[in-house]
Amino acid sequence: MGLQEEIDKTRAEIRTAFCRFYIGRRKRELAAAGDDVRRRKKIEDDFTPRLETHLVGLEGSVRRQLSVRVTFEIGTGHEYASSIDVIPSENKITKSPDLVQCSHSQTIAPQDCFAQCEISGSQVLKHLLVQSEVSDRLALPEFIGTCSVSGKRALSDELELSAVTDKDVLKSLLRTSGLSAKRAEPEFFSKCEFTGVQALPDELATSEVSGKKYRKDKQQKSAVSGKTGYVDEFILCSETRLPLLVEEAEKCSIRNKLVIPGLLKRCEVTGYTVLPSFVKQSAATGKTALTMFFVSSSISGARLLPDEGIKSGTGKYCLESEAKVCLWSGKKCHPDDLRTCQLTRIVAHSEFMTTNGETRLEVLLNLLNGVRRTSDKRELWSTIAAYMSQILDGRSEVEAAVLSPSGEHLAVCMETRNWFGLKTRQAGLLYAIRDREVIGKIVLGKRSTARWDIEKTV
């Protein structure tokens, strides 16, 4: 180690020791000062080491290094400038830009003469690039286009082809269809008046219902009139699910459901027009009526309206074709109401039969018992007596007769005597006036003071 170095080292040690002493002293004094702000400030000023250096000598040599800005031309009229560092005393260049070959013109030039084409990514001489008037980005001329709307020059990735005009337009000026995502100039867009969606002309239509513009992808067509419009302007038939307008629909009188015309059925009882599921057709007359009005035939189960059928005494119904005729009244009756007379074997309604455990035609039994002595159709009595004399053994004469409600039959009670007149009996029969003959069986019996008792049938 040389003498100068020893001196420098000693000076450094003295400075370090000096600073250490005063910093230690300052720390003790500050501790003794406590919270006295003014005293602490004075201690800080007095015991903070401050060093000053004075240059008294310098040895060495001076060498300058210069940065030079160089201007030059590439091609015709295209001026460039580059910076280089030189040492004049040594006639030496210490720093200069790298030389690069242009990928477009193949010209070799300093690196700082180049810029990147934003589209191709290649390094090209700056004068060969064109600047976008929209973003100031640079690209080769083949990647530059002009916006047909603004007339501004822009890079190809800043332009987009209009779906309507097929022209290049700045992307920032185009609007996007909310239906197809197609993009075009704003003046070509219209709004769906139902949803507010912006769309192109060929994506919208005018409603034949309201005259409003609507999106075609939500088009609906009436199955009744063929009118088209926005889907929300239509309803669906509750039965067929076919679309139609409210004013075209018919309403069910019971459920208030709207359906296409011609689907509802008219109830011929109430006049209501209702859904087919609410009506049935009568098996008796073909009438259409609400299901609630129908009854079932207890004979066949066929459905009919009450006034179309025959009702029994117990509330059962049957079709007229299933009914049987009561011989005594001539009326059609429910088969459940008919009874067979145990005397004459004719069939009649139960209302004309006895109810004391025996089933007998009550009017005839009353005649035989002598309870009734009605003289209906007396003009026929002689004819009936002559007719019966041929059937019964002995002489016969009509004692009493009752005309049936139908006017076609006579219930006849006859007194018969044998040829010797020793035996008298009462005969009961039904006589068919039109056919002039007896219907069913003829009964013979003896009348006592209390009642008539049957002896035989003929």
SULNOR-V381057 format. One record per residue. BURIAL is # if it has 9 or more other C-alpha atoms within 8 Angstrom, else .. Layout:
burial = [BURIAL,BURIAL]
This chain:
burial = [.,.,.,.,.,#,.,.,.,.,.,.,.,.,.,.,.,#,#,.,.,#,#,.,#,#,.,.,#,#,.,.,#,.,.,.,.,.,.,#,.,.,#,#,.,.,#,#,.,.,.,.,.,.,.,.,.,.,.,.,.,.,.,.,.,.,.,.,.,.,.,.,#,.,.,.,.,.,.,#,#,#,#,#,#,#,#,#,.,.,.,.,#,.,.,.,#,.,.,.,.,#,.,.,.,.,.,.,#,#,#,.,#,#,#,#,#,.,#,.,.,.,#,#,#,.,.,.,#,#,#,#,.,.,.,.,.,#,#,#,.,.,#,#,#,#,#,.,.,.,.,.,#,#,#,#,.,.,#,#,#,#,.,.,.,.,.,#,#,#,.,.,.,#,.,#,#,.,.,.,.,.,#,#,#,.,.,#,#,#,#,#,#,.,.,.,#,#,#,#,#,.,#,#,#,#,#,.,.,.,.,.,#,#,#,#,.,.,#,#,#,#,.,.,.,.,.,#,#,#,.,.,.,#,#,#,#,.,.,.,.,#,#,#,#,.,.,#,#,#,#,#,.,.,.,.,.,#,#,#,#,.,.,#,#,#,#,#,.,.,.,.,#,#,#,#,.,.,#,#,#,#,.,#,.,.,.,#,#,#,.,.,.,#,#,#,#,.,.,.,.,.,#,#,#,#,.,#,#,#,#,#,.,.,.,#,#,#,#,#,.,#,#,#,#,#,#,#,#,#,.,#,#,#,#,.,#,#,#,#,#,.,#,#,#,#,#,#,#,#,.,#,#,#,.,.,.,.,#,#,#,#,#,#,#,#,#,#,#,.,.,.,#,.,.,#,#,.,.,.,#,#,.,#,#,#,.,#,#,.,.,#,.,#,#,#,#,#,#,#,#,#,#,#,.,#,.,#,#,#,#,#,#,#,#,#,#,#,.,.,.,.,.,#,#,#,#,#,#,#,#,#,#,.,.,.,.,#,#,#,#,#,#,#,#,#,#,.,.,.,.,#,.,.,.,.,.,.]
